[in-house]
Amino acid sequence: MQEEFFDIVDEKGVPTGQQATRQEAHAKGLWHRAVHIYCVRKNGDSVDFMVHLRAKTKDRNPDRWDTRFGGHVSAGETVEQTVLGELKEETGLVVSIDELIQGDMRVSDHGANREFNYVYFLAGDRPIESIVFQDGEVQEVKWMSAHDIVNSLRVYPEDWSGMSETFGEICNWISKKLV
């Protein structure tokens, strides 16, 4: 497997001109960029999220459910290129950037993993059968209501890769946009 390189950014998200390997960026706490893509659909007064079970071989949170797709922005790539590439690689969905709703950029400073996360939403009722796992990172997908996800995060947090307070903020934001 080829080594993955990131463009390093400063504490404000501005590229420094330096690059580092994934391993080096995470080991040294170097700031870098990532994208999070939430597939959502309106369901009455609530929102459903397409959740996926991460592969058992993932280095972080293997074999856990996740509410978002995405990954790191590779060196030389734009955020938009990464968003479209990750959606295609992880789900088989080919979309244009104009089909996405751009959310807020979120700063994640968790010890050695320091990221600027660019959040996007793909809205629409996509049949689960249309999802194709192309990169070995996803085992299974299903639609879940935001309410059921919040309950599961509270009762079974060890089954999930995310945190309930972050997901709550995401739910509130997209619920206002999908009126």
N, C-alpha and C positions, 0 to 999 in steps of 0.2 A: 504494500500500500504506500502511495506517495505521501510524503510529508505535507501537511497543510500549513500554509503561511497566512498570517493576518497582517493588515496594515495597523500599526500602532497609532493610537490617538492620545491626545492629552486629556486632562481632567475635565475639559469643556467639550470634548468630542471632535476636536480639530486634528486632522492627520498630521503626524510629526515628520513624515517622510521615512520613518523606520519601519522595518518588518521584523516579525518574530514567528517562530513555529507555534503551533497550537500549544504544545507542551510547555515551551518556554513562557508564553504569554500567561498561561494559567499558573505556572510555578512561581513566576516573579511578580504576579499581580499587575501585569501591564494592561492598560486600558485598550479595549478593542470593541468592534461592533458586531451586533447580531440582529437577526430579524425573527419576529414572532408573527405567525399568521394564524388567525382564528377563522375557521369556517363556521358560519352561523346561518340560522334561518329563523324567521319570525314564526311563532306558533301561538296564535291567539294573542293574549296579552303578555306572553313571555318569549324568551329566546332559547332556542336549542343550539347546542354546540356539537360539532363533529369531534368526538374524542378518539384517541388512538392509543393502543397498547404498544409501548416502545419495545424494540427488539431486546432479547435477552443478552445480546452482545454489545449493547451500548455501554460506553465507559461511565456515563453518569445516568443515574436513575433507570437502570435496565429493568425490563419486565414490569413497568409501572404505567398507569394510565396518564395521559397528558391531554390538556385542553387545547393545545396549540401545535402547529407544525413550525418548522424553521431551522435555523442554524446560524453559523458564524459567517460573516462577510469575509470572503477570501481576499488576499492581497490583490490589488488591481481591479477588483469588482466594485460596482456601485451597490448601494442598498437595494435599488429597484431590480437590478440583475439577480441579486441573491434571492429576493422575494419570489420572483417568477421561477427561478431555477429550483429552489427548495420545494415549491408547490408541485412542480412537474416531477422532480425526483421522488418525493415522498408519497404523492397521491396519484400521479399521472395526469393531473388537471393542467391544461394549457389555457392560460388566461392572459389578458393584457393588463398592464398596470392601471388602466382607466377603469377596469371592472372592480378594483379594490377600493375600500374605504381606508384612508390613512388615519391611524389613531395617534395617540400621544407617544413621544419618545420617552422611554423609562430608563432611569439609571439604576443599575444593579451593582452594588458594591459589597460583595460577599467574600471577604477575605482575599484570596488570591484570584478569584473570578470576578473581574471588574469589566462590566460591559455597558455599552449604550445599546439598548434594545429598541429597535424600530418596529412599531406595532402596526399591523395591517389586518383588515377583515375582508373575507370573501363571503358575501351574502348570497343566499339562494338555496333552494331545496335540491341538493344533488343526491341522486340515488347512491346508496352505499355500493351497489354493484358496479358503479362507474369508477370506483376508486381502484387504482392499480398500484401495488407496492413494487417500486422499481429499484430501490436502493438498499433493501435489507434492513432498514431502520424501523419499520412498522410491521407489527404482527397482525393487527386487527383494527377495524374502525367501527364506530356506531354513533348514532345520534343520541344525545342525552339532554334533558331539559336543564337549564341553569339551576333550578331548584334541586333536582336530583343530584347534580354535581356538588353543589354546596353541602347537601346532607352527607354525601359520601365522603367528601373532604373532611368533614367534621368527625364522622364515625370511624372511617377507615383511612386516616391520613397516610399510613404506610403504603397504601395502594396507588398513591398519586405522586407525580413528580413536582407538582406545584404547591403553592400555599393558598389557603382559603381567602386570606385578606387581599392578596393580589388579584385572585379570580373575581372577588366581589367588586373590586374597582373596575375591572374589565367589563363585567356584566352591566354595571351601572352606566358606563360610558356608551356601550353599543346599544343598550336598550333605548337610550335617548335618540340615537341616530336612526333606528329602525321603526320609526313611528308609523 
